[in-house]
Amino acid sequence: MTGEGEDNPGAFPGAPDALRAAEAWLGFLAKERGYSKNTLGAYERDIRQFFVFLHAQLSRPASLGDLNRLTPQDMRAFMALRRSIGTCSRSLSRSISALRSFFRFLERAELLKNRSVLAVALPKVPFSIPRPLTVAKTGDLLAESGEAHKRGQAKWIGARDNAVLLLLYGAGLRISEALNLARRDAPLPPGDILRVTGKGGKQRIVPVLPIIQQAVERYLAHCPFNLTPDGPLFVGVKGGRLSPRILQLLIARLREALGLPETATPHALRHSFATHLLGNGADLRSIQELLGHASLSTTQIYTEVDREALLRTYDRAHPRAGARPPL
């Protein structure tokens, strides 16, 4: 974080004492809570946006004293502003959660005591269920991802993209987990498991299919860069760590080429992994472990997906399905 002016996109327009407190809070989340880089980045953006709002309200950088004088009305005004610029309920809910965490940290550190942020209810987040791809569509997507030469790209790029996407679907990895793998972590024979560090620094073990190992071997054989053991396994065209944005753009192009729904994203492959396992008889506890979910309730959402698929199959196949009353 930096306090040098609002023209800097990473600027933190707060008074020095507030800047130090925010840096201490983020350090606490990283070291004591083990939050991932992605979560820390999101929380830093949330707190910066809040201080940008306060700067506009006060016409000066907000200090800890200013934070201690905030009212629930101030918090609601911040929420209203964020809503007016199109912030969705899920992102707004995360922003308020970040502010609650920040104010609790300040209270524990005896820097202030203001419960205003706790008095503001979190916005309701609409219930949504994952939208996995069918087995056939997943196969089409994976096959086409390796055809980089058809898109005018080098052969090794197709091998790389195919290996990453196979890890998302074949091992249920989050995109950040796959791209954070080091070269020494490459899932190659004779081993058949992969140790993954997920959210909160939590480690889990996932089995690796032979097709994934073969894809990684193919990528390494064609990769033009000398990958060091501690360096990233998957790299971009300049040799640096591969950006998730590259894969998001790839999937967007393949969606159009293959006629896939808008819900087809890199993360949809992880949803497909879980849904296809469940549909083939895997139990929820096992899927929970494979996905690295802290709570079984998070995994249970996939039962709703499977239920929908079951009802669609029933409606197509049963001669009396049209008479079935709505549930």
C-alpha positions in Angstrom: 0.0 0.0 0.0 1.1 3.5 -0.6 -0.1 6.9 0.6 1.2 8.9 -2.3 -1.8 10.5 -4.0 -5.0 9.3 -5.5 -3.7 9.2 -9.1 -1.8 6.0 -8.2 -4.3 3.1 -8.6 -2.7 1.4 -5.6 -2.9 4.6 -3.5 -4.3 4.5 0.0 -5.7 8.0 0.7 -5.6 7.7 4.5 -3.7 9.5 7.2 -0.4 8.0 8.3 -1.8 6.3 11.4 -4.6 4.7 9.4 -2.1 3.6 6.7 0.0 1.9 9.4 -3.0 0.2 10.9 -4.2 -1.1 7.6 -0.7 -2.5 6.8 -0.6 -4.2 10.2 -4.1 -5.7 9.6 -3.1 -7.1 6.2 0.1 -8.5 7.7 -1.9 -10.1 10.4 -4.2 -11.8 7.9 -1.3 -13.0 5.9 0.9 -14.3 8.7 -1.6 -15.3 11.4 -4.6 -16.3 9.4 -2.8 -17.6 6.3 -5.0 -15.8 3.8 -4.1 -16.4 0.2 -2.6 -13.6 -2.0 -5.9 -13.4 -3.9 -8.0 -12.9 -0.8 -5.5 -10.3 0.6 -5.6 -8.4 -2.7 -9.4 -8.3 -2.6 -9.4 -7.1 1.0 -6.8 -4.5 0.3 -9.0 -3.2 -2.6 -12.0 -3.2 -0.3 -10.3 -1.1 2.4 -8.8 1.3 -0.1 -12.2 1.9 -1.7 -13.6 2.7 1.8 -10.9 5.2 2.4 -11.4 6.8 -1.0 -15.1 7.2 0.1 -14.1 8.8 3.4 -11.6 11.1 1.7 -14.4 12.4 -0.5 -16.7 12.9 2.5 -14.1 14.6 4.7 -12.1 16.4 2.0 -9.0 15.0 3.6 -7.3 11.7 4.4 -9.2 9.8 7.2 -7.4 9.1 10.4 -8.1 6.5 13.1 -9.9 9.3 15.0 -12.2 9.7 12.0 -12.9 5.9 12.0 -13.8 6.0 15.6 -16.5 8.7 14.9 -18.2 6.8 12.1 -21.9 6.0 12.4 -24.0 3.3 10.9 -25.4 6.0 8.5 -21.8 6.5 7.2 -21.5 2.8 6.5 -24.8 2.7 4.7 -23.8 5.7 2.6 -20.7 3.8 1.6 -22.8 0.8 0.6 -25.2 3.0 -1.3 -22.3 4.6 -3.3 -20.9 1.2 -4.1 -24.3 -0.1 -5.2 -24.8 3.0 -7.4 -21.8 2.2 -9.5 -22.9 -1.4 -10.1 -21.2 -3.4 -7.4 -23.0 -6.7 -7.0 -24.3 -8.0 -3.7 -21.6 -10.7 -3.4 -18.7 -8.1 -3.8 -20.5 -5.7 -1.5 -20.9 -8.4 1.1 -17.2 -9.2 0.9 -16.4 -5.5 1.3 -18.4 -5.2 4.5 -16.9 -8.4 5.8 -13.4 -7.0 5.2 -14.4 -3.8 7.1 -15.7 -5.8 10.0 -12.4 -7.7 10.1 -10.5 -4.5 10.0 -12.5 -2.8 12.8 -12.2 -5.9 15.0 -8.5 -5.9 14.5 -8.3 -2.2 15.5 -10.4 -2.9 18.6 -8.2 -5.9 19.7 -5.1 -3.7 19.1 -6.8 -1.0 21.4 -6.5 1.6 18.6 -10.3 2.3 18.6 -13.6 0.9 19.5 -16.4 1.5 17.1 -19.2 -1.1 16.4 -20.9 0.9 13.7 -19.8 -1.4 10.9 -21.2 -4.4 12.9 -24.6 -2.7 13.0 -24.9 -2.8 9.2 -26.5 -5.9 7.9 -24.8 -7.7 5.0 -26.6 -7.5 1.7 -28.5 -10.6 0.7 -26.6 -12.7 -1.8 -28.9 -14.5 -4.2 -28.6 -18.2 -4.0 -27.0 -19.7 -7.1 -25.8 -23.2 -7.9 -22.7 -24.1 -9.9 -23.2 -24.6 -13.6 -21.0 -27.5 -14.7 -20.4 -28.6 -18.2 -21.6 -31.9 -19.5 -19.1 -34.7 -19.8 -19.2 -34.4 -23.6 -18.8 -30.6 -23.6 -15.9 -30.9 -21.1 -14.2 -33.3 -23.5 -14.6 -31.0 -26.4 -13.2 -28.1 -24.4 -10.2 -30.0 -23.2 -9.4 -31.4 -26.7 -9.7 -28.0 -28.4 -7.5 -26.3 -25.7 -4.5 -28.2 -26.9 -4.9 -27.0 -30.5 -2.9 -23.7 -30.2 -1.4 -24.1 -33.7 -4.9 -23.6 -35.1 -5.0 -20.2 -33.3 -1.6 -19.2 -34.7 0.3 -19.9 -31.5 3.3 -22.1 -30.7 2.7 -25.8 -30.1 4.0 -25.6 -26.5 1.3 -23.1 -25.6 -1.4 -25.5 -26.5 0.4 -28.2 -24.5 0.5 -25.8 -21.5 -3.1 -24.8 -21.7 -4.3 -28.4 -22.0 -2.2 -29.4 -19.0 -3.6 -26.6 -16.8 -7.2 -27.2 -17.8 -6.8 -31.0 -17.2 -5.6 -30.2 -13.6 -8.8 -28.1 -13.1 -11.1 -30.8 -14.3 -9.1 -34.0 -13.6 -8.0 -33.0 -10.1 -10.5 -30.3 -9.1 -7.9 -27.6 -8.6 -8.8 -23.9 -8.4 -7.1 -21.9 -11.1 -4.9 -20.1 -8.6 -3.8 -23.5 -7.1 -2.8 -24.8 -10.5 -0.9 -21.6 -11.5 0.9 -21.5 -8.1 2.5 -24.9 -8.6 6.3 -24.8 -8.7 8.3 -26.8 -11.2 9.3 -29.3 -8.4 5.6 -30.0 -7.8 5.0 -31.2 -11.3 2.7 -34.3 -11.1 4.9 -36.7 -13.0 5.4 -40.5 -12.8 6.1 -42.5 -10.7 4.1 -40.5 -8.2 0.3 -40.5 -8.6 -0.7 -37.8 -6.1 -0.3 -34.1 -5.9 0.0 -32.0 -2.7 -2.0 -28.8 -3.2 -2.0 -25.7 -1.0 -5.4 -24.1 -1.0 -7.3 -21.3 0.7 -5.9 -20.4 4.1 -2.7 -22.3 3.4 -4.6 -25.5 3.9 -2.9 -28.5 2.2 -4.7 -31.5 0.7 -3.7 -34.5 -1.4 -5.4 -35.2 -4.7 -4.9 -38.2 -7.0 -3.4 -37.5 -10.4 -4.7 -39.3 -13.4 -2.3 -40.7 -16.0 -3.8 -38.4 -18.7 -2.8 -35.4 -16.5 0.7 -36.7 -16.1 1.0 -37.2 -19.8 -0.2 -33.7 -20.5 2.3 -32.2 -18.1 5.1 -34.3 -19.6 4.1 -33.1 -23.0 4.1 -29.5 -21.9 7.6 -29.8 -20.2 9.0 -31.5 -23.3 8.0 -28.5 -25.5 8.4 -25.6 -23.1 11.2 -23.4 -24.5 12.2 -22.0 -21.0 14.6 -23.5 -18.5 12.2 -24.0 -15.5 14.0 -23.9 -12.1 12.7 -26.1 -9.3 11.5 -23.2 -7.2 10.1 -21.3 -10.2 6.6 -21.6 -11.6 5.5 -24.7 -13.4 3.3 -22.9 -15.9 4.8 -19.9 -17.6 3.7 -17.3 -20.1 5.3 -16.4 -23.4 8.0 -14.3 -21.7 8.8 -16.9 -19.1 7.1 -15.4 -16.1 4.3 -17.1 -14.1 1.2 -17.7 -16.3 -1.6 -15.2 -15.6 -5.1 -16.5 -15.0 -6.3 -13.9 -17.4 -4.7 -15.8 -20.3 -6.8 -18.9 -19.5 -9.9 -16.8 -19.0 -9.5 -15.4 -22.5 -8.8 -18.8 -23.9 -12.0 -20.2 -22.5 -13.9 -17.2 -23.8 -12.6 -17.9 -27.3 -13.4 -21.6 -27.0 -16.9 -20.8 -25.7 -17.7 -19.1 -29.0 -16.0 -21.7 -31.2 -17.7 -24.6 -29.5 -21.1 -23.0 -28.7 -20.7 -23.4 -25.0 -22.8 -21.4 -22.5 -21.6 -18.2 -20.8 -21.2 -20.1 -17.6 -18.2 -22.0 -19.2 -15.2 -20.6 -17.3 -12.0 -22.1 -15.9 -13.8 -22.5 -12.6 -16.6 -24.3 -14.2 -14.2 -27.2 -14.8 -13.7 -27.5 -11.1 -17.5 -27.5 -10.7 -17.7 -30.2 -13.4 -15.1 -32.3 -11.6 -17.3 -32.3 -8.4 -20.6 -32.8 -10.2 -19.4 -35.6 -12.4 -17.9 -37.4 -9.4 -21.1 -37.1 -7.5 -23.1 -38.3 -10.5 -20.9 -41.4 -10.7 -21.4 -42.4 -7.0 -18.7 -40.5 -5.1 -19.7 -39.6 -1.5 -19.8 -36.0 -0.4 -17.1 -36.4 2.3 -14.6 -37.6 -0.3 -15.5 -34.8 -2.7 -15.1 -32.3 0.2 -11.6 -33.5 0.8 -10.7 -33.5 -2.9 -12.0 -29.9 -3.3 -10.4 -28.7 -0.1 -13.7 -27.3 1.3 -13.5 -26.4 5.0 -17.2 -27.2 5.5 -19.3 -30.0 4.2 -22.1 -27.4 3.7 -20.1 -25.8 0.9 -19.8 -29.2 -0.9 -23.5 -30.0 -0.4 -24.4 -27.4 -3.1 -23.4 -30.0 -5.7 -26.3 -32.2 -4.6 -28.6 -29.5 -5.9 -26.9 -29.6 -9.2 -27.2 -33.4 -9.4 -30.8 -33.2 -8.4 -31.5 -30.8 -11.2 -29.8 -33.2 -13.7 -31.8 -36.1 -12.3 -35.1 -34.3 -12.7 -34.2 -33.2 -16.3 -33.5 -36.8 -17.1 -36.8 -37.9 -15.6 -38.7 -35.3 -17.6 -37.1 -36.5 -20.8 -37.5 -40.2 -20.2 -40.7 -40.9 -18.2 -43.9 -41.1 -20.3 -45.9 -39.5 -17.4 -43.3 -36.8 -16.6 -45.5 -34.1 -18.0 -48.0 -34.8 -15.2 -45.5 -34.4 -12.4 -46.4 -31.6 -10.1 -43.8 -28.9 -9.5 -41.6 -29.4 -6.4 
